[in-house]
C-alpha cells in the first residue's frame, strides 16, 4: 500500500512506497511545470525588450560616431561590435583615416539660385582674397526708414540712401537715426527734382555727380567701368566702400516685394573670402543691414541703368562708385 506525503518543501507531490523509496507523481509535476512556464514567460518578454533597447542604443552610438566625425577606426569598430546589422544602414565607405561628414547646413534667408538668362561669371573673375573677412563699420538705413514705400521719393530712394550711408561712414559719423535718414532722403530727392527735373533713377555716373558731389558736397569718389568681382574686393581691401547699380530681380532676395526692383543701388561694405560672399547694406529692405549675397549671384546682377524715370536699359554695363575717406 502506498502512502501519500505532502512535502511542503517542494512544489510537487511525493509518494512513499513500501520500500521506503520516494516516487514522484508525473501528473502533479506536469501541473506545476505548466505553472512554472507561465511564470517564466514575463521574464523572457522583459528580457527580450531589454536586449532590443540595448541594440537600439548601440545603433544610435554608431550613427552619432559618423555624424560627429570621429575617427574611421572608432566608427568601424562600433559597427563590427553591433550584431543586429539588419537594423542599421550600411556604414559609409572610408577612404581617408578620418571620416569627416559636414554638418547639415541651415538654410539662410539668401537664395542662391540664378535664372538662366543672366551672363555667366567666368572663374577668372572670381576673387581669391585672403582668409580674413573684410567688414567696414557703416551705419544703416533703408530707403524707407519708417516703411512708407508708397512715397515715390522713398520707393525710388536707393541711390540717396546708399550715398547717405557712405558719406556718414566717410565723415566718421556713426549715428544715423530713422528720422534723420528719412528727412535726408526726402530733401535730396526734392533737391534733385528742383535742380535736374527728376529724382527717380540716377546712373552710377550721375549718382556720383549729382548726389555725392552736388547734394552732399563730397568729392572723394570715383566711378569705375567694366569692373570684375575682383575689382570690388580690391577696393574693399584698400579700405574703401563700393556702390553698385543692380538688377535687383536677379538677386532673389526674399525680402524684396516680388519680383524685386529691376533698377536698384546697393552699398558694399565687406567681403567673406571663405564663404565667397559680399556683405552689403542693402537699402531695399529693412533687413538689409550686413546682408550677404553669394559672390557670383551678386556680380551677375550688377547692371548700370540710365538716369530718368524707369528708362529702357540697353545692354549690360558693370560699373561701380568707389567711396574713400
Secondary structure, 3 states (H helix, E strand, C coil): CCEEECCCCCCCCEEECCCCCEEECHHHHHHHHHHHHHHHHHHHHHHHHHHHHHHHHHHHHHHHHHHCCCEHHHHHHHHHCCCCHHHCCCCCCCCCCECCCCCCCCCCCECCCCCCCCCCCCHHHCCCCCCCCEECCCCCCCCCCCCCCCCHHHHCCHHHHHHHHHHHHHCCCCCCCHHHHHHHHHHHHHHHHHHHCCCCECCHHHHHHHHHHHHCCCCCEEEECCCCHHHHHHHHHCCCEEEEEECHHHCCECCCCCCCCCCEEEEEEEEECCCCEEEEECCCCCCCCCEEEEHHHHHHHECCCCCECCCCCCCCCCCEEEECC
